[in-house]
Amino acid sequence: MENVLLKTDSTYCYKIKVYGIVQGVGFRPFVSRIATNNHIVGSVCNKGPFVEIFAQGAINDVQNFLYFLKEKAPKRSEILKLKQIEVELLDTNKFSIITSAKEKGQIFVSPDIAICPTCEKELFDKNDRRYLHPFINCTDCGPRLTILDTMPYDRERTSMGIFPMCEDCKDEYTNIKSRRYHAQPVCCNDCGPHLYTLLGKKCEDQEALIETRRVIRSGGIALIKGIGGYHLCCDATNNDAVNRLRDLKRRPKKPFAIMAKNLEVVKRECIIENNETDILDGPQKPIILLKRREHSLIADSVAPNNPNIGIMLPYAPVQMLLFDYPDNQIMSDCFVMTSGNQSGAPICRTDEDAIEQLSDMVDIILSNNREIRLRADDSVMSFFENKPYMIRRSRGYSPLPIITTKKRHGAVLAIGGELKNCFTLATDDLFYISPYIGDMADVRSIKALAMAIERMEELLEIKPTVVACDLHPKYNSSAFAKQLGLKVIEVQHHYAHIVSCMAENDIDED
């Protein structure tokens, strides 16, 4: 970051450009607050690739403002680059958040963020107006990438745009002292999306949640719409329910992912070492492979003949409510929470997908009317030599770019492999990795790949001129790449593994 040339007299104004994860994380409200606290007038505007700030005041106040800007930014933000120049004084006596104005440049989109501890506390507080609200969020948490239409990140450019805020939510959204000041997905029980069931007993909102809990408790299988797709869910301690799900999904041996009610349950079922807790209970909440305890209550059929369990914590409020709701039902504290898809197909994104593909597998579907714009399956992680080791980089991490120090020029689409596919859009020294797509043997996966590429090209404003694909002549992913009308570069599979590891670790040598 560049330093300000300090001056000692009168009033000064600086134009500051902040690049990085500064959208969807409460950055503009934060800037407005520190400006007000430090007697700064001017404005902050979301430009798409960056946030632009005009900061005017006495030099000591400007110094303090810049200190707080660099050192006290919101938890979920990440400042990658900051540029500042002195400009002419502004004719204003206040600090404003002004209308977003899109410009060209490098773009950083925030991943989805798991429910924060403050929202979790409000969710179960009988005196809070968002008590038991399945879509509670704030500037520190909630959906981001999966609801986004285009940049800059504003409510009208998300799938929350169809839900007008009630007066109370609008007051919070416009109140600089509120935790929800300019939180784009803000809503409450009166004005937000609502739950409903699609199979079995038809009901809405509170009754839909209670009925879904009843089905799971009685050994049934539910399909649950989450943030980036649907999950197949059943009681993980019920061996019959798990085996039934295996039969219906035609998945005889591959382990199922588990969602535990809280960290205490994870510690009861699995051995936690090193700093696994920090990631398990952090803002991403991925699935982490942990060693299963000898007397675990989780059914053996969850991960047959496997010493490990893939386990995660609830990251969406509706998941917390499935475990804990004041309806006098005694629920399991461990659910199977596996991707809602037919074997080989991508995770379901819409109600139409869910009904067409999975209605014969489940006893109930718990859905909602907030649309998912882009699929984001759960991330999966292990630990190696006491460090996190990514197995599947998706929800919570994508589409944060990998940045290399060597400067490159151009835009490339790397289409990904045939199995466990994800793709990368590269522009200059930034490599944006997509959420997980799946195996490419199924035509639905190819359609999901095409849709995700189109969505991310639009969001990131990248128009590739070259596509890289696998050298294998029979791969569907490679055949798809050759239909895009771009220059094609074929890369040998194992060579691609090595160079991708080199890029991720910023190694540039033979």
Summary of the structure (lengths in Angstrom):
residues: 510
radius of gyration: 23.8
end to end distance: 31.5
largest distance: 77.0
contacts: 1712
relative contact order: 0.10
helix: 26%
strand: 24%
